[in-house]
Amino acid sequence: MPETDKISAALTDADLTLILAAITTIRSKMPFIITLAVGEKATRVMGSKSVDYVNLGLEGAKDYPKKLTADFDLVEFTKDVTLINQLEKVRIPLTALVSSICDTINAAGSDAMKASDEVYDSLKKSAKKDGTGKDLVARMGAKYEGQKKPRKPKTPKPPTT
């Protein structure tokens, strides 16, 4: 293995089971979470920077309820804003965790691809020399068939006059 390995770690099956159980527990504590289809996504969305705006809107609704239309549902608005504030406290650390997991997969994937390339190159040489690993080399090579970028034809340089 080259010394450029970005990560060297292991996750035990027991720890993986505990992690997956913890995720199941988190989901069970939020049975109201939903997944919207693409066509169901709201057109007026709130990003993380809009939380203050929404909180100020709630403050205004509570401070000046008589200025709102009669059908304005202050109770539902309060529930929504409270839920947003609570879920933000969950989303921020989970987003950081998912980002770190993605970075770790990226690093481990880079290490694994480099090592697999080394295995593939070594086995290709052996397969040409004495046939060792020929079937495996063919299967590994097939994983990237058609994925190589076609070479652009060289544009001839104009003649100098």
SELO-270577 format. One record per residue (C-alpha): x, y, z. Coordinates in pm, whole numbers, padded with zeros to 5 digits, always signed. Layout:
XYZ...
//
This chain:
+00000+00000+00000+00130+00345-00081+00202+00579+00206-00058+00824+00077-00343+00642+00249-00583+00904+00375-00750+00682+00632-00688+00355+00808-00982+00252+01023-01223-00030+01094-01580-00042+01213-01680-00353+01402-02002-00533+01312-02122-00473+01668-02062-00098+01640-02230-00087+01299-02532-00263+01447-02544-00009+01731-02514+00284+01490-02795+00154+01270-03009+00094+01580-02943+00452+01692-03058+00580+01352-03373+00368+01386-03430+00516+01731-03389+00870+01597-03641+00798+01320-03886+00646+01569-03871+00962+01781-03976+01166+01478-04263+00967+01328-04390+01286+01161-04093+01331+00927-04188+01307+00564-04025+01266+00225-04171+01482-00047-04178+01381-00410-04019+01626-00652-04359+01766-00753-04459+01812-00390-04170+02036-00292-04281+02377-00172-04225+02677-00395-04170+02911-00100-03889+02743+00088-03699+02836+00398-03324+02797+00416-03122+02795+00734-03069+03172+00709-03446+03226+00705-03501+03084+01053-03463+03429+01209-03713+03572+00960-03969+03307+01051-03910+03358+01423-03967+03732+01376-04285+03650+01185-04408+03448+01481-04319+03732+01716-04519+03970+01498-04816+03732+01482-04820+03697+01861-04766+04068+01927-05022+04190+01672-05282+03914+01629-05560+04164+01548-05367+04280+01240-05390+03932+01085-05677+03795+00881-05948+03612+01072-05854+03279+00916-05484+03303+01015-05404+02995+01225-05166+03121+01494-05169+02786+01676-05053+02598+01362-04796+02868+01279-04657+02842+01633-04635+02462+01603-04452+02492+01269-04200+02746+01398-04140+02546+01717-04081+02232+01512-03845+02416+01278-03640+02545+01572-03626+02199+01728-03534+02023+01404-03264+02281+01329-03096+02168+01653-03100+01814+01514-03017+01901+01152-02702+02097+01220-02506+01819+01395-02650+01553+01164-02548+01752+00856-02196+01782+00995-02195+01407+01069-02317+01317+00719-02058+01550+00568-01783+01378+00769-01915+01034+00669-01910+01140+00303-01554+01273+00340-01447+00948+00507-01608+00741+00229-01430+00964-00021-01092+00912+00147-01138+00537+00195-01271+00510-00160-00967+00690-00297-00738+00459-00103-00931+00152-00217-00937+00261-00583-00560+00321-00580-00502-00021-00423-00740-00186-00670-00559-00018-00959-00234-00161-00824-00391-00509-00800-00536-00478-01151-00204-00366-01301-00014-00646-01129-00267-00910-01233-00273-00783-01592+00104-00839-01608+00067-01188-01457-00219-01275-01692-00009-01178-01994+00293-01364-01862+00142-01695-01746-00239-01661-01752-00271-01616-01373-00586-01423-01283-00694-01381-01645-01065-01419-01563-01045-01171-01274-00857-00921-01492-01130-00949-01754-01403-00895-01493-01219-00597-01342-01159-00446-01685-01526-00490-01778-01627-00263-01490-01485+00033-01679-01558-00064-02039-01689+00231-02228-01612+00471-01946-01279+00586-02076-01295+00932-02221-01243+00923-02595-00927+01092-02699-00974+01409-02890-00802+01397-03225-00503+01621-03234-00565+01934-03430-00286+01978-03678-00090+02295-03634-00121+02538-03921+00187+02550-04135+00423+02832-04065+00499+03051-04355
//
